[in-house]
Amino acid sequence: MRFAGGEKVGKLTLIELAGTKHFARGVAVVWRCRCDCGAMVERDRQTLIRSKAASCDDCRSIGSAPPGKWKHPLYKVWRHMIDRCTNPRNKSFPDYGARGITVCDRWVNGENGITGLECFAADMGVKPQGMTIERKDVNVGYLPGNCTWANRTIQSRNRRNVKLLTYKGESLPTTVWAERTGIPYFTLVARLKKWTVERSLETPLMK
């Protein structure tokens, strides 16, 4: 099977020859290709023959996105969100995919002719500067209604390993109680080591 410049194989358009690749059984021609998303990759002839759904690495492992996705303001957020939930090689996978945290199909593959990235952007809106995506319930996956934009301070409070302090039926991190009461954080921590929660929060600071 012969290929020619301009030919389309899966999501890849062959641009030009880029050299050769040596295998144990011989040598294969390598083509420089442009993916529908805009990424440039190199694929040897045998790979192109075997794969009818050829694409760049990102399109192969990440959900659907429009052409030129690299320029989309939410592309990196969307890509990393899916990657940490699906890619065992991602350093954050143990805290996400391995725990059963998933991304809803609408945000991965899209629906009604709209790509996953476009659905994600439509549901989440514009990302405010300095904000990152945050799940309201950390035990539930990424889906509309459970995600919002939050600053890193709020995210740190919502982590699973943050210990909550319960006072009058309300459970919040110690840092939040310190802010509410005006008691310095380390003073409050020291009190909690020797006093009850009620006494620690209700005892006025000495002038």
Secondary structure, DSSP 8 states (H G I E B T S, - for coil): ----TT-EETTEEEEEEEEEEEETTEEEEEEEEEETTS-EEEEEHHHHHH-TT---HHHHHS----TTGGGSTTHHHHHHHHHHHH-TTSTTGGGTGGGT--B-HHHHH-BTTB-HHHHHHHHH----TT-EEEESSTTS-B-TTTEEEE-HHHHHHTSTT--EEEETTEEEEHHHHHHHHT--HHHHHHHHHHS-HHHHHHS----
